[in-house]
Amino acid sequence: LAGRVQRHRRQPPATPNMLLLDAPIKHCLGMTPAYIRPGFESAQAASRFRLTTPWLHELLAADEYQTPSAAARIRPRPSGQRNPQRSLVDLEHARMEASMAPIAMPDGSVPRRGRNAWRAPRLEQDMAAPGWQFPHALLTGVLSQYQPFRGNEQKNTTLVFLPDEDEELLVLHRVEDGKGARGEKLYVPVDQSLRYDMTIRMAAGVSIWGAFDLMELLREQADSLGISLRECAEKMAIVDVLASDFGWKWHPGMGFVKNSGSG
């Protein structure tokens, strides 16, 4: 902002002409953390990217704010001299480095199990390395769950296809938390009441890629893992969809879509 104003005025000031609040307005309103959206501070209280103070006179050295300049943002201090929890400048460089640089992996001498095992760093929302450093991470939806592209405040419902007693048909169930033992799940049949099969008319030259039978795929996977068909379905045929009082439309090639209830 200061550079934009000076670009138009082109009048070097003889006296200070900018006033900086010693803390963001967010802090004055009791909001923590204060340097976030916008800012590089983390929402996680235990994060190494969480500042220990909101006061600007403690977070910036005099030469970092008395003369407005981008130098501090361009020239980082050596990593051994940084203190991202006590310096706004160091916080920005540390956060940018963590977001862009690859994750350091242990060598063969570090155990992968036990008390002294190597532990991966906390996955921050803006860490880009996992997507390209570990290509197999994109084969599941785990990475996108931890780093969603957009915020989603809508309620979700978990659905799963489970085999019937004869293991001939897959029946749609809604998954609910049980009231008994911790981690217990209840499977409520909704196949007849909330599932509506869709018929899609394809245009000329258009077809579903990778035609498959879900039951056959589950049988093959269950045999490969040495588990029951039911257990395999509980793990592999499960999906989160938008919550709906009117059920969901279903197509084997297109998946689920929320039913509007309009008919």
Secondary structure as GFF3:
##gff-version 3
##sequence-region A 1 263
A	DSSP	alpha_helix	2	9	.	.	.	ID=ss1
A	DSSP	alpha_helix	25	28	.	.	.	ID=ss2
A	DSSP	alpha_helix	56	59	.	.	.	ID=ss3
A	DSSP	three_ten_helix	62	64	.	.	.	ID=ss4
A	DSSP	alpha_helix	71	74	.	.	.	ID=ss5
A	DSSP	three_ten_helix	79	81	.	.	.	ID=ss6
A	DSSP	alpha_helix	88	100	.	.	.	ID=ss7
A	DSSP	alpha_helix	129	133	.	.	.	ID=ss8
A	DSSP	three_ten_helix	135	139	.	.	.	ID=ss9
A	DSSP	alpha_helix	142	146	.	.	.	ID=ss10
A	DSSP	beta_strand	156	163	.	.	.	ID=ss11
A	DSSP	beta_strand	170	177	.	.	.	ID=ss12
A	DSSP	beta_strand	185	189	.	.	.	ID=ss13
A	DSSP	beta_strand	195	197	.	.	.	ID=ss14
A	DSSP	alpha_helix	214	225	.	.	.	ID=ss15
A	DSSP	alpha_helix	229	236	.	.	.	ID=ss16
A	DSSP	beta_strand	238	242	.	.	.	ID=ss17
A	DSSP	beta_strand	248	251	.	.	.	ID=ss18
A	DSSP	beta_strand	255	258	.	.	.	ID=ss19
###
